[in-house]
Amino acid sequence: MKTGPLIRDLLYFALFAVFFGSVAFASVDAADLKVREQVSVKKPVYSAGPWRGRIVEAETGKPIEGALVAAVWYRSFDTGFTLIKDFHEAREVFTDNNGYFEIPAYTETGDNKDTWRRPQQPGPEGPIELAVRRLVITDPDFIIYKPTYNSYPRSAEIMIFASAASMVKYREFYMGTINNELVRLQRQKTKDFPEGLVYTGRKCFSVMAELLKKTNFRFDTLFIPMKNTLEKLEELEIPLDCPESAEPVPTRMTGGKRSFESPLKKGGFIVIGLSRATRAREREAAIPMVPVEAGPDKLPRLHRLIDEEKENIKTQGKME
């Protein structure tokens, strides 16, 4: 039996299998890679909004036209020892003649994050860049201001927003005994809320003070049930004073269909009532605090309003 031709044929077959097998595998790998590229969508560093609302006079409910609404985002660097904030972005809009404002949704892809300024600390031979374990873009801080009115967040008389039906978890305090001693304890509780409106602000302080005497949990917002809340809220077909029938919403809530978080965080619709500031001293106290990092190049309209108001206050102060 001649084995030469057989061995030769087997070698040819092996080379054929290896070559076309590698091509097949390469085709599969390329196809798999293409599918992965299509499925794997790069997640942005931050995405939220839009932020909408109406600014009204707390005393009358009339819309405030020309109020400036500024949103400021920060980068938060986690070094493992502390959190360091740095300015990231700012947006400014004015309310229209119905008191409406809208700041469009904002997305930060982070494509240029290698160019962002990193936290540093002094070193013997100059600044030393700190190692960063985690970087996030925080939800915006808002400043709302119109001269002759008190400003937000310094002094908001009323804030109202809609909430979907929610189940909330909270900590209830109660008195119990441990080793025959009476001590203050806490336990986890849950409470269901239907669709409704959430209230907070200075106008609610008296109602909150009365409820505080009857509750055994922390709270800083109040709730009333209402159907079609968002539509009614946008048209101001709601009570603009804090309802005495409102019930407290426990704080430190987790879980549920939706938290009672202010729309000024991730986005939504909110009504904010600002009170009048007429005397020179009141107007001076109403000027908002502007972050050091957000200079005139970042918030030009706000800085211009503040500068003009300071000049007007000087003139009014001489006359009073």
Secondary structure as GFF3:
##gff-version 3
##sequence-region A 1 320
A	DSSP	alpha_helix	4	39	.	.	.	ID=ss1
A	DSSP	beta_strand	46	48	.	.	.	ID=ss2
A	DSSP	beta_strand	51	57	.	.	.	ID=ss3
A	DSSP	beta_strand	68	78	.	.	.	ID=ss4
A	DSSP	beta_strand	83	94	.	.	.	ID=ss5
A	DSSP	beta_strand	100	103	.	.	.	ID=ss6
A	DSSP	beta_strand	106	108	.	.	.	ID=ss7
A	DSSP	three_ten_helix	113	115	.	.	.	ID=ss8
A	DSSP	beta_strand	120	121	.	.	.	ID=ss9
A	DSSP	beta_strand	128	129	.	.	.	ID=ss10
A	DSSP	beta_strand	134	137	.	.	.	ID=ss11
A	DSSP	beta_strand	141	145	.	.	.	ID=ss12
A	DSSP	beta_strand	158	163	.	.	.	ID=ss13
A	DSSP	beta_strand	166	178	.	.	.	ID=ss14
A	DSSP	beta_strand	181	193	.	.	.	ID=ss15
A	DSSP	beta_strand	196	200	.	.	.	ID=ss16
A	DSSP	three_ten_helix	202	204	.	.	.	ID=ss17
A	DSSP	alpha_helix	205	212	.	.	.	ID=ss18
A	DSSP	beta_strand	219	225	.	.	.	ID=ss19
A	DSSP	alpha_helix	229	234	.	.	.	ID=ss20
A	DSSP	beta_strand	247	250	.	.	.	ID=ss21
A	DSSP	alpha_helix	263	266	.	.	.	ID=ss22
A	DSSP	beta_strand	268	274	.	.	.	ID=ss23
A	DSSP	alpha_helix	280	286	.	.	.	ID=ss24
A	DSSP	alpha_helix	300	319	.	.	.	ID=ss25
###
